[in-house]
């Protein structure tokens, strides 16, 4: 697992986020979550990573899964902010989103990449690679590394369950923004947020100045 880009933080003190901590606006939440921690508690240890890249899918967004209204598939997007929306894509990957508005309004934030902090060996086994940079760079890899599947759809990420959002004292960083990646509609909107200079961010270099 030796890798110059790895920054493990054993016994990192992480505080659970409360719903009141989360901004009530989708774009603001996407920016706010950059630098926060995604945690998965398991019987044999903890997985944790700093969120280094997000994308907002705001109310009325034609690129968002809630655009056509409430359905069985997207119902978690219509929960109050801070719940998990997990969906399957391309017939092979799960993706993890955070619902972002008040109950009954569909919108969310896609978690695109993590900087692994704890549980790197377990992440590597899940991912089938020891390259730390590739453990959780991209939304499909992120979900696989953290063991997130459909069983977490609708879970309260501000609750006391095994998958949750937190914050910790980590080095300061700057947040950049760009257009979103891999969509065909509303491609002009600067709703992607990321840690500037982080090697764990996904996407082309031109979008990560």
C-alpha positions as CSV (number, residue, x, y, z in Angstrom):
1,X,0.0,0.0,0.0
2,X,3.0,2.3,-0.1
3,X,2.0,5.3,-2.1
4,X,3.3,8.9,-1.9
5,X,-0.2,10.2,-2.3
6,X,-1.6,8.2,0.6
7,X,-2.4,10.3,3.7
8,X,-3.8,7.8,6.3
9,X,-5.1,9.3,9.6
10,X,-5.3,6.6,12.2
11,X,-7.7,7.4,15.1
12,X,-9.0,10.6,13.4
13,X,-11.5,12.3,15.6
14,X,-14.6,12.8,13.5
15,X,-17.8,14.6,14.6
16,X,-21.1,13.5,13.1
17,X,-22.8,16.3,11.1
18,X,-26.3,17.3,12.3
19,X,-29.0,18.1,9.8
20,X,-28.9,21.6,11.1
21,X,-25.3,21.9,9.9
22,X,-26.3,21.2,6.3
23,X,-27.2,24.2,4.1
24,X,-30.8,24.1,2.8
25,X,-29.8,24.9,-0.8
26,X,-28.5,22.2,-3.1
27,X,-25.6,24.1,-4.7
28,X,-24.6,25.4,-1.3
29,X,-24.7,21.9,0.2
30,X,-22.5,20.6,-2.7
31,X,-19.9,23.2,-1.9
32,X,-20.2,22.6,1.9
33,X,-19.7,18.9,1.6
34,X,-16.2,19.4,0.0
35,X,-13.8,18.6,2.8
36,X,-16.3,16.8,5.0
37,X,-15.9,13.1,5.8
38,X,-17.8,10.1,4.6
39,X,-17.7,7.3,7.2
40,X,-18.7,3.6,7.1
41,X,-18.5,1.8,10.4
42,X,-18.2,-2.0,10.3
43,X,-17.7,-4.7,12.8
44,X,-14.1,-5.1,11.8
45,X,-13.2,-1.5,11.6
46,X,-13.9,1.9,9.9
47,X,-13.7,3.2,6.4
48,X,-13.4,6.9,6.1
49,X,-12.5,9.4,3.3
50,X,-12.5,13.1,2.9
51,X,-14.9,14.3,0.2
52,X,-12.9,16.0,-2.4
53,X,-15.4,16.3,-5.3
54,X,-19.2,16.8,-5.5
55,X,-21.8,17.7,-8.1
56,X,-25.1,19.5,-7.4
57,X,-28.3,18.5,-9.2
58,X,-30.6,21.3,-8.2
59,X,-34.4,21.7,-8.2
60,X,-35.7,21.7,-11.8
61,X,-32.4,20.4,-13.2
62,X,-33.0,18.5,-16.5
63,X,-29.8,16.5,-15.8
64,X,-31.1,15.4,-12.4
65,X,-33.0,12.1,-11.5
66,X,-35.8,14.1,-9.9
67,X,-36.6,16.2,-13.0
68,X,-39.6,14.1,-14.0
69,X,-41.0,13.8,-10.5
70,X,-41.2,11.3,-7.7
71,X,-40.9,7.6,-8.7
72,X,-40.1,4.4,-6.9
73,X,-36.5,4.6,-8.0
74,X,-35.8,8.2,-6.9
75,X,-38.0,8.5,-3.9
76,X,-34.9,9.0,-1.6
77,X,-34.1,12.3,-3.4
78,X,-37.4,13.6,-2.0
79,X,-36.6,13.0,1.6
80,X,-35.3,15.8,3.8
81,X,-31.7,16.9,3.2
82,X,-29.0,14.5,4.5
83,X,-30.4,11.2,3.3
84,X,-28.6,8.7,1.0
85,X,-29.8,8.2,-2.6
86,X,-28.1,5.2,-4.1
87,X,-28.6,4.2,-7.7
88,X,-27.2,1.7,-10.2
89,X,-25.7,3.0,-13.4
90,X,-24.2,1.6,-16.6
91,X,-25.2,-1.9,-15.5
92,X,-22.1,-2.1,-13.2
93,X,-21.7,0.7,-10.7
94,X,-23.6,2.2,-7.7
95,X,-23.4,5.9,-7.0
96,X,-24.0,7.7,-3.7
97,X,-25.9,11.0,-3.5
98,X,-27.1,13.2,-0.6
99,X,-30.6,14.5,-0.7
100,X,-30.5,18.2,-0.4
101,X,-33.8,20.0,0.0
102,X,-36.8,19.9,2.3
103,X,-39.1,16.9,2.3
104,X,-41.1,16.6,-0.9
105,X,-38.7,18.5,-3.1
106,X,-36.4,16.3,-5.2
107,X,-32.7,17.3,-5.6
108,X,-29.3,16.0,-4.5
109,X,-25.6,16.1,-4.4
110,X,-23.5,13.4,-6.1
111,X,-20.4,12.4,-4.2
112,X,-17.8,12.0,-6.9
113,X,-14.5,11.3,-5.1
114,X,-12.8,10.7,-1.8
115,X,-9.3,11.1,-0.4
116,X,-9.0,7.8,1.6
117,X,-8.2,8.4,5.3
118,X,-9.0,5.2,7.2
119,X,-9.4,1.6,6.2
120,X,-7.2,1.8,3.1
121,X,-6.5,-2.0,3.2
122,X,-10.2,-2.9,3.3
123,X,-10.9,-0.4,0.5
124,X,-8.1,-1.9,-1.6
125,X,-9.6,-5.4,-1.2
126,X,-13.0,-4.1,-2.3
127,X,-11.5,-2.4,-5.3
128,X,-9.0,-5.0,-6.3
129,X,-6.2,-2.5,-6.5
130,X,-3.5,-1.2,-4.1
131,X,-3.1,2.1,-5.9
132,X,-4.4,4.6,-3.4
133,X,-5.2,7.2,-6.0
134,X,-7.6,4.8,-7.7
135,X,-9.5,3.6,-4.6
136,X,-12.3,6.2,-4.6
137,X,-11.6,8.6,-7.5
138,X,-14.9,8.7,-9.4
139,X,-18.4,8.0,-8.1
140,X,-18.5,4.3,-9.0
141,X,-15.1,3.6,-7.3
142,X,-16.2,5.6,-4.3
143,X,-19.3,3.5,-3.7
144,X,-17.3,0.3,-4.2
145,X,-14.5,1.3,-1.9
146,X,-16.9,2.2,0.8
147,X,-19.1,-0.9,0.3
148,X,-22.2,1.2,-0.5
149,X,-25.0,-0.6,-2.3
150,X,-28.8,-0.5,-2.5
151,X,-29.2,-1.4,1.1
152,X,-28.2,2.1,2.0
153,X,-30.7,3.9,-0.2
154,X,-32.8,6.2,2.0
155,X,-30.4,5.9,5.0
156,X,-30.2,9.0,7.2
157,X,-26.6,10.2,6.8
158,X,-27.0,12.5,9.9
159,X,-28.3,9.7,12.0
160,X,-26.6,7.1,14.2
161,X,-26.3,4.4,11.5
162,X,-23.1,2.8,10.0
163,X,-23.0,5.2,7.1
164,X,-22.7,8.9,8.0
165,X,-21.3,12.3,7.3
166,X,-18.8,14.0,9.6
167,X,-16.1,16.6,9.9
168,X,-12.6,16.6,11.3
169,X,-9.6,18.9,11.7
170,X,-7.6,18.5,8.5
171,X,-5.3,20.8,6.5
172,X,-6.9,23.8,5.0
173,X,-7.8,23.7,1.3
174,X,-9.3,25.8,-1.5
175,X,-12.5,24.9,-3.3
176,X,-12.7,25.1,-7.1
177,X,-15.8,24.9,-9.3
178,X,-16.5,23.8,-12.9
179,X,-19.1,22.4,-15.2
180,X,-20.3,18.9,-14.4
181,X,-18.9,15.7,-15.9
182,X,-20.5,13.0,-18.0
183,X,-23.9,14.5,-18.6
184,X,-25.7,15.5,-21.8
185,X,-28.2,18.1,-20.4
186,X,-27.5,21.5,-18.8
187,X,-23.8,21.0,-19.4
188,X,-23.0,24.7,-19.0
189,X,-23.9,25.0,-15.3
190,X,-20.9,25.4,-12.9
191,X,-22.2,23.0,-10.3
192,X,-19.2,20.7,-9.7
193,X,-17.0,21.5,-6.7
194,X,-13.6,20.1,-5.8
195,X,-10.5,20.5,-3.7
196,X,-8.0,22.4,-5.7
197,X,-4.8,20.6,-6.3
198,X,-6.0,17.3,-4.9
199,X,-4.7,14.2,-6.8
200,X,-7.8,12.3,-5.7
201,X,-10.2,14.4,-7.7
202,X,-11.6,12.8,-10.9
203,X,-12.2,14.2,-14.3
204,X,-9.9,15.8,-16.9
205,X,-7.1,18.1,-15.8
206,X,-8.6,21.0,-17.7
207,X,-11.5,21.0,-15.2
208,X,-9.2,20.8,-12.1
209,X,-7.0,23.9,-12.2
